[in-house]
Amino acid sequence: MRREPSIPIVLWVATAALAHILWGGGAEQVVRVVEGRTQLASFASSVSGFVKRSNAPLQISLLTESDETPAPLEPNPDRDSDEVPEE
């Protein structure tokens, strides 16, 4: 009777256990990436909902520096001139 060359199951189990010990951290990295994407999607959804609820026009203006000096403020007639502003 001829014997067929084969690898015993004990060696397969030992090799699989060793592989899981050495490279088992890959699943943790996948979980971190998926959690990060889920949190980002949740944040984007909440921002989108906030913008939709406000539904008000938003005006943005860009200020540029100019050489002109601003006009001095006129005194407020409701305030006494002897008052010192509190800080």
C-alpha positions as a Markdown table, in Angstrom:
| # | Residue | x | y | z |
|---|---|---|---|---|
| 1 | Met | 0.0 | 0.0 | 0.0 |
| 2 | Arg | 1.3 | 3.4 | -1.0 |
| 3 | Arg | 1.1 | 6.2 | 1.5 |
| 4 | Glu | -0.2 | 9.6 | 0.1 |
| 5 | Pro | 1.8 | 12.6 | 1.3 |
| 6 | Ser | -0.5 | 14.9 | 3.3 |
| 7 | Ile | -0.2 | 17.5 | 6.1 |
| 8 | Pro | -1.7 | 16.4 | 9.4 |
| 9 | Ile | -4.7 | 18.4 | 10.7 |
| 10 | Val | -2.7 | 19.3 | 13.8 |
| 11 | Leu | -0.2 | 21.2 | 11.8 |
| 12 | Trp | -3.0 | 23.1 | 10.0 |
| 13 | Val | -4.6 | 24.1 | 13.3 |
| 14 | Ala | -1.3 | 25.2 | 14.8 |
| 15 | Thr | -0.5 | 27.3 | 11.7 |
| 16 | Ala | -3.9 | 28.9 | 11.7 |
| 17 | Ala | -3.6 | 29.8 | 15.4 |
| 18 | Leu | -0.2 | 31.3 | 14.9 |
| 19 | Ala | -1.5 | 33.3 | 11.9 |
| 20 | His | -4.4 | 34.7 | 13.9 |
| 21 | Ile | -2.0 | 35.7 | 16.8 |
| 22 | Leu | 0.4 | 37.5 | 14.4 |
| 23 | Trp | -2.1 | 39.2 | 12.1 |
| 24 | Gly | -5.1 | 39.4 | 14.3 |
| 25 | Gly | -4.9 | 43.2 | 14.6 |
| 26 | Gly | -6.3 | 43.7 | 11.0 |
| 27 | Ala | -9.8 | 43.3 | 12.2 |
| 28 | Glu | -9.4 | 46.0 | 14.8 |
| 29 | Gln | -8.1 | 48.4 | 12.1 |
| 30 | Val | -11.1 | 47.7 | 10.0 |
| 31 | Val | -13.4 | 48.4 | 12.9 |
| 32 | Arg | -11.7 | 51.7 | 13.6 |
| 33 | Val | -12.0 | 52.8 | 9.9 |
| 34 | Val | -15.7 | 51.8 | 9.8 |
| 35 | Glu | -16.4 | 53.6 | 13.1 |
| 36 | Gly | -14.6 | 56.7 | 11.8 |
| 37 | Arg | -16.6 | 56.7 | 8.6 |
| 38 | Thr | -19.9 | 56.2 | 10.5 |
| 39 | Gln | -19.1 | 59.1 | 12.8 |
| 40 | Leu | -18.2 | 61.3 | 9.9 |
| 41 | Ala | -21.5 | 60.4 | 8.1 |
| 42 | Ser | -23.4 | 61.1 | 11.3 |
| 43 | Phe | -21.7 | 64.5 | 11.7 |
| 44 | Ala | -22.4 | 65.4 | 8.0 |
| 45 | Ser | -26.1 | 64.4 | 8.4 |
| 46 | Ser | -26.5 | 66.5 | 11.6 |
| 47 | Val | -24.9 | 69.6 | 9.8 |
| 48 | Ser | -27.2 | 69.0 | 6.8 |
| 49 | Gly | -30.2 | 68.8 | 9.0 |
| 50 | Phe | -29.2 | 72.0 | 10.9 |
| 51 | Val | -28.8 | 73.9 | 7.6 |
| 52 | Lys | -32.1 | 72.7 | 6.3 |
| 53 | Arg | -33.9 | 73.7 | 9.5 |
| 54 | Ser | -32.5 | 77.2 | 9.5 |
| 55 | Asn | -33.6 | 77.7 | 5.9 |
| 56 | Ala | -32.5 | 81.4 | 6.1 |
| 57 | Pro | -30.3 | 83.1 | 3.5 |
| 58 | Leu | -26.8 | 83.6 | 4.5 |
| 59 | Gln | -24.8 | 86.6 | 3.4 |
| 60 | Ile | -21.1 | 86.5 | 3.4 |
| 61 | Ser | -19.0 | 89.5 | 2.7 |
| 62 | Leu | -15.2 | 89.7 | 2.3 |
| 63 | Leu | -13.5 | 92.6 | 3.9 |
| 64 | Thr | -10.4 | 94.0 | 2.4 |
| 65 | Glu | -7.9 | 96.3 | 4.0 |
| 66 | Ser | -8.0 | 99.9 | 2.6 |
| 67 | Asp | -5.9 | 103.0 | 3.1 |
| 68 | Glu | -8.9 | 105.0 | 4.2 |
| 69 | Thr | -9.4 | 105.6 | 7.8 |
| 70 | Pro | -12.9 | 104.9 | 9.2 |
| 71 | Ala | -15.1 | 107.9 | 10.1 |
| 72 | Pro | -15.1 | 108.8 | 13.8 |
| 73 | Leu | -18.1 | 107.7 | 15.8 |
| 74 | Glu | -20.6 | 110.3 | 16.7 |
| 75 | Pro | -21.3 | 110.7 | 20.4 |
| 76 | Asn | -24.5 | 109.0 | 21.7 |
| 77 | Pro | -27.0 | 111.6 | 23.0 |
| 78 | Asp | -28.5 | 109.1 | 25.4 |
| 79 | Arg | -25.3 | 108.7 | 27.4 |
| 80 | Asp | -23.9 | 111.3 | 29.7 |
| 81 | Ser | -20.5 | 112.6 | 28.8 |
| 82 | Asp | -19.2 | 112.2 | 32.4 |
| 83 | Glu | -19.8 | 108.4 | 32.4 |
| 84 | Val | -16.8 | 106.1 | 32.2 |
| 85 | Pro | -17.5 | 102.9 | 30.4 |
| 86 | Glu | -17.3 | 99.8 | 32.6 |
| 87 | Glu | -15.0 | 97.0 | 31.5 |
